[in-house]
Amino acid sequence: METRKLGDSDLEVSAIGFGGWGIGGAPFWSTEGDNASVKAIRKAVDLGINFFDTAPVYGFGHSEELLGKTLKPVRDRVILASKCGLRWSREALGAISKNASRTSIEEEIEASLRRLATDRIDLYMVHWPDVHTPQQETLETLVDIQRKGKIRHIGVSNYSIDQMKEASRYGKFISLQPEYNLLSRSIEAEVVPWCLANGVGIVAYSPLASGVLTGKYDKATRFKDWRSKGVIGTFQGEAYERNIDKVERLKALADSAGRTAGQLAINWVLRQPGVATALVGVKNERQIEENVSAAGWAPAPEIDARLNEVFARE
Ligand SMILES: NC(=O)c1ccc[n+]([C@@H]2O[C@H](COP(=O)([O-])OP(=O)(O)OC[C@H]3O[C@@H](n4cnc5c(N)ncnc54)[C@H](OP(=O)(O)O)[C@@H]3O)[C@@H](O)[C@H]2O)c1
């Protein structure tokens, strides 16, 4: 598996990263059970994936615990990424709030280290900007934790350029984790150039638009999990139906390239400027096997041109 330097840092991350949200399960996703998740994690390691992304909120600690337990024997060979800044009061979707204050982060880091069964987190990100806490407080807290050796690098996620500019006054962060896929290209105009100019590597999340770009859903699909809540992505209404029409064309293009729709979609993300890794959410060994084959090739130029036409930036 190809590795790439993440921003202005010594981290060499695999082009395909393991997205740990799905394996956390309820109340966001359904899973195929912890056994299938553990096998998927082990298979990822065997296939050369070294970058594992999780967050406390994924399954309310469960994703971190599963990854920590499973990766313990290979801890020194993998890069563990987790996040802070989202808290929950009950194990329910509606009980999540943003909090990137010093008090909260200082509690969160200890809990994450414990669940991940490690003494340091390689990349520690602010999950969502918390507009009620000054960036100065958040970044200075992270820098203090970094000085203690509990985290190696700082990153941000879902930040705007203005938020990154402000944050960069108080501490060095090396990565941005935004949503990025064929159906969601808003970062290209300004965010990507800013990141490139400032040594900030892009960790692209939802490269399959949370499953839509695999081609396994149709216009009649009704999502019962978090995807019916309208937080990120588009999973209902006319915009969703238009996306499904595009996915039909993606399937035909992938077919002509001898690949699956999902592989072509992930492959496209990996070839975009500034992208260090694409975090793919997987639930079982079969999915990770299919997804690793998205790296290390490029489609014929005419297929790529058609892809960019069908999924033109809006
Ligand atoms: N920072 C943030 O705010 C943020 C937000 C979202 C995601 N993320 C990160 O990015 C990762 C990936 O995002 P994501 O889970 O939204 O979306 P994704 O990778 O775009 O899609 C994942 C879904 O696609 C399906 N899938 C994956 N490989 C497949 C294959 N080979 N064949 C068929 N279906 C396949 C699975 O569906 P099934 O469920 O049907 O198995 C899986 O749940 C997350 O795990 C997380 O680490 C971060």
The ligand as an SDF file (V2000), in Angstrom:
LIG
                    3D

 48 52  0  0  0  0  0  0  0  0999 V2000
  -14.5530   14.1400   11.0010 N   0  0  0  0  0  0  0  0  0  0  0  0
  -15.8190   13.9140   10.7570 C   0  0  0  0  0  0  0  0  0  0  0  0
  -16.7070   14.7110   11.1010 O   0  0  0  0  0  0  0  0  0  0  0  0
  -16.2070   12.6440   10.0420 C   0  0  0  0  0  0  0  0  0  0  0  0
  -17.5030   12.5140    9.5110 C   0  0  0  0  0  0  0  0  0  0  0  0
  -17.7950   11.3520    8.8240 C   0  0  0  0  0  0  0  0  0  0  0  0
  -16.8450   10.3560    8.6800 C   0  0  0  0  0  0  0  0  0  0  0  0
  -15.6070   10.5050    9.2220 N   0  0  0  0  0  0  0  0  0  0  0  0
  -14.5590    9.4490    9.0950 C   0  0  0  0  0  0  0  0  0  0  0  0
  -14.5390    8.9470    7.7650 O   0  0  0  0  0  0  0  0  0  0  0  0
  -14.8140    7.5550    7.7630 C   0  0  0  0  0  0  0  0  0  0  0  0
  -15.5990    7.1510    6.5310 C   0  0  0  0  0  0  0  0  0  0  0  0
  -16.7690    7.8820    6.4210 O   0  0  0  0  0  0  0  0  0  0  0  0
  -18.2040    7.2250    6.2460 P   0  0  0  0  0  0  0  0  0  0  0  0
  -18.2740    6.0000    7.0670 O   0  0  0  0  0  0  0  0  0  0  0  0
  -19.1960    8.3010    6.3900 O   0  0  0  0  0  0  0  0  0  0  0  0
  -18.3170    6.9030    4.7300 O   0  0  0  0  0  0  0  0  0  0  0  0
  -17.7250    6.1590    3.4890 P   0  0  0  0  0  0  0  0  0  0  0  0
  -16.4030    5.5960    3.7100 O   0  0  0  0  0  0  0  0  0  0  0  0
  -17.9420    7.1360    2.4210 O   0  0  0  0  0  0  0  0  0  0  0  0
  -18.7980    4.9880    3.3650 O   0  0  0  0  0  0  0  0  0  0  0  0
  -18.8220    3.9520    4.2900 C   0  0  0  0  0  0  0  0  0  0  0  0
  -19.9810    3.0050    4.0130 C   0  0  0  0  0  0  0  0  0  0  0  0
  -19.8700    2.5210    2.6920 O   0  0  0  0  0  0  0  0  0  0  0  0
  -20.1690    1.1540    2.6580 C   0  0  0  0  0  0  0  0  0  0  0  0
  -19.0330    0.4500    2.0710 N   0  0  0  0  0  0  0  0  0  0  0  0
  -17.7070    0.6440    2.2660 C   0  0  0  0  0  0  0  0  0  0  0  0
  -17.0000   -0.1730    1.4910 N   0  0  0  0  0  0  0  0  0  0  0  0
  -17.8790   -0.9080    0.8010 C   0  0  0  0  0  0  0  0  0  0  0  0
  -17.7510   -1.9170   -0.1710 C   0  0  0  0  0  0  0  0  0  0  0  0
  -16.5520   -2.3380   -0.5830 N   0  0  0  0  0  0  0  0  0  0  0  0
  -18.8980   -2.4710   -0.6770 N   0  0  0  0  0  0  0  0  0  0  0  0
  -20.1010   -2.0490   -0.2890 C   0  0  0  0  0  0  0  0  0  0  0  0
  -20.2860   -1.0890    0.6250 N   0  0  0  0  0  0  0  0  0  0  0  0
  -19.1800   -0.5290    1.1630 C   0  0  0  0  0  0  0  0  0  0  0  0
  -20.4390    0.6630    4.0690 C   0  0  0  0  0  0  0  0  0  0  0  0
  -21.8560    0.5010    4.1390 O   0  0  0  0  0  0  0  0  0  0  0  0
  -22.6020   -0.5460    5.0820 P   0  0  0  0  0  0  0  0  0  0  0  0
  -22.9090    0.2400    6.2890 O   0  0  0  0  0  0  0  0  0  0  0  0
  -23.8430   -0.9100    4.3110 O   0  0  0  0  0  0  0  0  0  0  0  0
  -21.7060   -1.7060    5.3080 O   0  0  0  0  0  0  0  0  0  0  0  0
  -19.9310    1.8060    4.9180 C   0  0  0  0  0  0  0  0  0  0  0  0
  -20.7270    2.0170    6.0450 O   0  0  0  0  0  0  0  0  0  0  0  0
  -15.5460    7.3150    9.0850 C   0  0  0  0  0  0  0  0  0  0  0  0
  -15.5030    5.9630    9.4780 O   0  0  0  0  0  0  0  0  0  0  0  0
  -14.8170    8.2380   10.0000 C   0  0  0  0  0  0  0  0  0  0  0  0
  -13.5850    7.6580   10.3880 O   0  0  0  0  0  0  0  0  0  0  0  0
  -15.2730   11.6420    9.8830 C   0  0  0  0  0  0  0  0  0  0  0  0
  1  2  1  0
  2  3  2  0
  2  4  1  0
  4  5  1  0
  4 48  2  0
  5  6  2  0
  6  7  1  0
  7  8  2  0
  8  9  1  0
  8 48  1  0
  9 10  1  0
  9 46  1  0
 10 11  1  0
 11 12  1  0
 11 44  1  0
 12 13  1  0
 13 14  1  0
 14 15  2  0
 14 16  1  0
 14 17  1  0
 17 18  1  0
 18 19  2  0
 18 20  1  0
 18 21  1  0
 21 22  1  0
 22 23  1  0
 23 24  1  0
 23 42  1  0
 24 25  1  0
 25 26  1  0
 25 36  1  0
 26 27  1  0
 26 35  1  0
 27 28  2  0
 28 29  1  0
 29 30  1  0
 29 35  2  0
 30 31  1  0
 30 32  2  0
 32 33  1  0
 33 34  2  0
 34 35  1  0
 36 37  1  0
 36 42  1  0
 37 38  1  0
 38 39  2  0
 38 40  1  0
 38 41  1  0
 42 43  1  0
 44 45  1  0
 44 46  1  0
 46 47  1  0
M  CHG  2   8   1  16  -1
M  END
$$$$
